[in-house]
Amino acid sequence: MRILVVDDHDVVRQGVLLILKARPEWHVVGEAADGVEALQKAKQLDPDVMILDVSMPKRGGLEVLADLQKMKSRTNVLVLSMHESKELASQVRRLGAAGYINKTNAGRDLLRALDSIASGNPFFPTEGSNMPKLPGEKGDKETGILREITSEIVTRGRHILKAAAITAITPKWAY
């Protein structure tokens, strides 16, 4: 499966890439940081699946979905959003997405969603915490720990990005 990862946060994209490494038969063919770049890369790379954030600069995920429909793209789209909303899940489904998961549950749901989509089935869990566990799947305690780790990685990533931005705009004579 050829995958395009689209999210405006580098830390999130890197986290998704780490999760995808669990499946060596899947190939990340590209990354994009905004909706305009996502559409360009979708045309250029023709991925099987696009993992797409909703809230992005230049062109949001909902607009990208609508544009892919107009283009009659064969790319399946898995929406990955920080927003946990049944209404949003319904909206992205109407716009042609093959699946929808919340970033909070990405560690648990991303591989399962991609497996489902690869099998030709949609993936729209109505309530992630009530989904049945697969044999060998992490329980509530492990899921909570993974959420804490993910939150810490995102927080540290934001601090690193802020520090880099401050360093970039601070005159060299100020050191």
C-alpha positions as CSV (number, residue, x, y, z in Angstrom):
1,M,0.0,0.0,0.0
2,R,1.3,3.4,-1.0
3,I,0.6,6.1,1.6
4,L,0.7,9.9,1.6
5,V,0.8,11.5,5.1
6,V,-0.7,15.0,5.4
7,D,-0.6,17.1,8.6
8,D,0.7,20.6,9.3
9,H,2.5,19.5,12.4
10,D,5.8,17.9,11.8
11,V,5.7,16.0,15.2
12,V,2.3,14.4,14.2
13,R,3.6,13.4,10.8
14,Q,6.7,11.8,12.4
15,G,4.6,10.0,14.9
16,V,2.4,8.6,12.1
17,L,5.5,7.5,10.2
18,L,6.7,5.6,13.3
19,I,3.4,3.8,13.6
20,L,3.5,2.9,9.9
21,K,6.9,1.3,10.3
22,A,5.1,-1.6,11.9
23,R,4.1,-2.7,8.4
24,P,7.1,-3.0,6.1
25,E,4.9,-3.8,3.2
26,W,3.4,-0.3,3.4
27,H,5.4,2.5,1.8
28,V,5.1,6.2,2.6
29,V,5.5,7.8,-0.8
30,G,5.3,11.4,0.5
31,E,4.4,13.9,3.1
32,A,2.6,17.3,2.9
33,A,2.2,20.1,5.4
34,D,-0.9,21.8,4.0
35,G,-3.9,21.2,1.8
36,V,-2.4,22.7,-1.4
37,E,0.7,20.6,-1.1
38,A,-1.5,17.5,-0.4
39,L,-3.5,18.0,-3.6
40,Q,-0.3,18.5,-5.6
41,K,1.3,15.3,-4.2
42,A,-1.9,13.3,-4.6
43,K,-1.9,14.1,-8.3
44,Q,1.9,13.5,-8.7
45,L,2.2,10.4,-6.5
46,D,-1.2,8.7,-6.9
47,P,-1.1,7.1,-3.4
48,D,-3.5,4.3,-2.5
49,V,-4.3,6.0,0.8
50,M,-3.9,9.6,2.1
51,I,-3.9,10.1,5.9
52,L,-5.3,13.6,6.1
53,D,-5.6,16.2,8.9
54,V,-8.7,18.4,9.0
55,S,-7.3,21.7,10.3
56,M,-4.5,22.9,8.1
57,P,-3.3,26.1,6.6
58,K,-3.9,27.2,3.0
59,R,-6.5,24.5,2.4
60,G,-8.2,22.5,5.1
61,G,-8.9,18.7,5.0
62,L,-12.6,19.1,4.2
63,E,-11.7,21.2,1.1
64,V,-9.1,18.7,0.1
65,L,-11.7,15.9,0.3
66,A,-14.1,17.9,-1.8
67,D,-11.3,18.6,-4.4
68,L,-10.4,14.9,-4.5
69,Q,-14.0,14.1,-5.3
70,K,-14.1,16.6,-8.1
71,M,-10.8,15.2,-9.5
72,K,-12.4,11.7,-9.3
73,S,-9.3,10.5,-7.4
74,R,-8.9,6.8,-6.7
75,T,-7.0,7.6,-3.4
76,N,-8.8,6.4,-0.3
77,V,-8.7,9.1,2.5
78,L,-8.3,8.4,6.2
79,V,-9.1,11.5,8.1
80,L,-7.0,11.9,11.2
81,S,-8.3,14.8,13.4
82,M,-7.9,16.3,16.9
83,H,-11.6,16.9,16.8
84,E,-13.7,14.1,18.3
85,S,-17.0,14.6,16.7
86,K,-19.7,12.3,15.3
87,E,-20.9,15.2,13.1
88,L,-17.4,15.7,11.6
89,A,-17.1,12.0,11.1
90,S,-20.4,12.0,9.2
91,Q,-19.4,15.0,7.2
92,V,-16.1,13.5,6.1
93,R,-17.9,10.3,5.2
94,R,-20.3,12.3,3.0
95,L,-17.3,14.0,1.3
96,G,-16.0,10.5,0.4
97,A,-13.5,9.7,3.1
98,A,-12.9,6.0,3.7
99,G,-12.3,6.4,7.4
100,Y,-12.0,8.8,10.3
101,I,-10.0,8.5,13.5
102,N,-9.2,10.8,16.4
103,K,-5.5,11.7,17.0
104,T,-6.0,10.8,20.7
105,N,-6.7,7.2,19.6
106,A,-4.3,7.1,16.6
107,G,-1.8,4.8,18.4
108,R,-4.6,2.2,18.8
109,D,-6.7,2.8,15.7
110,L,-4.4,3.8,12.8
111,L,-3.2,0.4,11.8
112,R,-6.6,-1.1,12.3
113,A,-8.2,1.7,10.1
114,L,-5.6,1.2,7.3
115,D,-6.1,-2.6,7.4
116,S,-9.9,-2.0,7.1
117,I,-9.5,0.5,4.2
118,A,-7.0,-1.9,2.4
119,S,-9.7,-4.6,2.6
120,G,-12.2,-2.3,1.0
121,N,-14.1,-1.5,4.2
122,P,-14.7,1.9,5.7
123,F,-13.5,2.7,9.2
124,F,-15.7,5.1,11.2
125,P,-15.6,4.0,14.9
126,T,-18.5,5.8,16.7
127,E,-16.8,5.7,20.1
128,G,-13.2,4.5,20.2
129,S,-13.3,3.6,23.9
130,N,-16.2,1.2,23.3
131,M,-14.7,-0.6,20.4
132,P,-14.0,-4.3,21.0
133,K,-10.4,-5.2,21.7
134,L,-8.6,-7.5,19.3
135,P,-6.7,-10.5,20.8
136,G,-3.4,-9.2,22.2
137,E,-4.5,-5.6,22.0
138,K,-3.5,-3.2,24.7
139,G,-6.0,-2.7,27.6
140,D,-7.3,0.6,29.2
141,K,-4.2,1.0,31.3
142,E,-1.8,0.6,28.4
143,T,-3.9,2.9,26.2
144,G,-3.7,5.5,28.9
145,I,0.0,5.2,29.1
146,L,0.3,5.5,25.3
147,R,-1.9,8.7,25.5
148,E,0.4,10.2,28.1
149,I,3.5,9.4,26.1
150,T,1.9,10.8,22.9
151,S,0.9,14.0,24.8
152,E,4.4,14.4,26.2
153,I,6.0,13.9,22.7
154,V,3.6,16.6,21.2
155,T,4.3,19.0,24.1
156,R,8.1,18.6,23.8
157,G,7.9,18.9,20.0
158,R,6.0,22.2,20.4
159,H,8.7,23.5,22.8
160,I,11.5,22.5,20.4
161,L,9.7,24.2,17.5
162,K,9.2,27.4,19.5
163,A,12.8,27.4,20.6
164,A,13.9,26.9,17.0
165,A,11.7,29.8,15.9
166,I,13.1,32.1,18.6
167,T,16.6,31.2,17.7
168,A,15.9,31.8,14.0
169,I,14.6,35.4,14.6
170,T,17.2,36.4,17.3
171,P,20.1,38.4,15.9
172,K,23.4,36.6,16.2
173,W,24.9,39.6,18.2
174,A,22.4,38.8,21.0
175,Y,24.1,35.5,21.8
